[in-house]
Amino acid sequence: MGYLAQRWRSVGFAWQGLKYLLGTQPNARIHALATVAVVLGGVYFEVTHLEWLALVAAIAWVWVAEALNTGLECVVDLVSPEHHPKAAQAKDVAAAGVLLASVAAVVVGVIVFGPKLMQALFG
């Protein structure tokens, strides 16, 4: 198999991972809705290039954290099918990473959209 074919195959595996993420993780579906809302808000409020940069980075942080969390949960479930305190801690810490990324994304959203919403609501 050639180099480009191997790369294309790798992209296919990544798409399968995204399909699994969206198909099995309720929080990923919430992130998808939030992503759509942020993009629509950005278009509606005509955010600047720098604001788009911040929004895209925040969206990416959350998606990467969610993907890594889900991957880690799969591995932990594989190696520790029975409940184990360390397995639970590993899952909790990975979930904390998603929480931290999500809180940071909300802060970015408030910084970008807060003044625009205030202007729209109160002139």
N, C-alpha and C positions, 0 to 999 in steps of 0.2 A: 504494500500500500504506500503510495507516495505521500510526501510531506503535506501537501495541501489537502489531500483526502483525509489524512489523519487529523488535521486541524478541523476540518469540516465535521468529522465524526465526533471530535471533542465538543464542538458547539452543540451537536445533537444531544450529547449526554447532559450538557448544561441545561438545555431546554427541557429535557426530561426531569431534571432536578427542579426547575421552576414550576413545571406542571405538578410535580409531587407536592411542592411547597404550597401552591395555591389550592390544590385539591384536598389536602389533608390538614392544613393549619388554619383554623378560624381567624387567628390574629393576622395571618398573611392576607386574608381577604379584607380585613379591616384596613390594613396598610394599603391595599390596592385602592379601596374607596378613598382613603385619605390622599393618596397620590393623585387620583383623578381630581379631587376637590381642589388640591393645591395648584395643579396645572391649570384648571379652569379659572381659579381665582387669580393666578398670575396673568393669564390672558386678559381677563376682565379688567383688572386694575392696571394693566400695561406696566408690569414691573420692569425695572431697569435690568441691564445686563448683569450688573453686580448682584442685584437681588435674585435674579435667576440662578446665578452661580451658587449663592447661599442656599436657595431652595432645593436645587438639584443635589447639592452635597448633603443636605439634611435628609432628603428622600433616600439617597444612596446609603447613608449610614444606617438608616433603619432597615432597609432591605438586606444589606450585607449582614447586619446583626441577626436578623430573623433567619436568614439562610444558614448562618453558622450555628445558631442555636438549634435549629431543626436537625442539622447534620450531626451535631454533638448528641442530641437526644437519641437519634437513631443508633449511633455507635454505643452509647451507654446502655440502651435497651438490648443491644446485641450481646454485649459482654457481661451484662448483669441483669438477666431476665427477672431474677427475684429482687425484691426490695433490699437495698443496701444503703446505709446512711451516706456513704461517700458518693454513690451514684446519684442520690437525691441532691446532695450538695453540688455536684458538678452541673446537674440540670438547673438548679436554682441560680447558680452563678452565671450560667449562660443566659438564662432568662433575665437576670439583672442587667446584662449587657444590652439586651433589647430594650429594657425599660429606660436605661440611661440614654441610649440613642434616641428613643422616642421623646423623652423629656427635652433633650437638646433640640430635636426637630420642632417641637412645640414652641420653644423659646425663639428659634429662628422665625417660625411663622408669626409669632406675636410681634417681633421686631419688624418684619417686612410688612405684614398686613395690618397690624394695629393702627398705625397712623392713617392708612388708607381707609380703613373701616370707620375710624372716628370722623374723618373728613366727609365720608359718604353719609354717615348718619347725622352728624351735627353741623356740617358745613364749615 
